[in-house]
């Protein structure tokens, strides 16, 4: 059984996600997932999941995404069905 070590020369988000126990998504990935525009995301930044910066690039921790989902009113959840 071999373990894969992170590539120290690579700093793409995909490499970070696959080689770390902390999972993140980009703002565009989050927006596509929830069918909102990035401008809507930034206009409503105070209501969005908390961002962290990795190498100066904003990312959303999946745990922050889950907390955001828990805060959504149930009426919002029912509209997506």
Secondary structure as GFF3:
##gff-version 3
##sequence-region A 1 81
A	DSSP	alpha_helix	13	18	.	.	.	ID=ss1
A	DSSP	beta_strand	24	26	.	.	.	ID=ss2
A	DSSP	alpha_helix	27	33	.	.	.	ID=ss3
A	DSSP	alpha_helix	38	43	.	.	.	ID=ss4
A	DSSP	three_ten_helix	45	47	.	.	.	ID=ss5
A	DSSP	beta_strand	51	54	.	.	.	ID=ss6
A	DSSP	beta_strand	57	61	.	.	.	ID=ss7
A	DSSP	alpha_helix	62	71	.	.	.	ID=ss8
A	DSSP	alpha_helix	74	79	.	.	.	ID=ss9
###
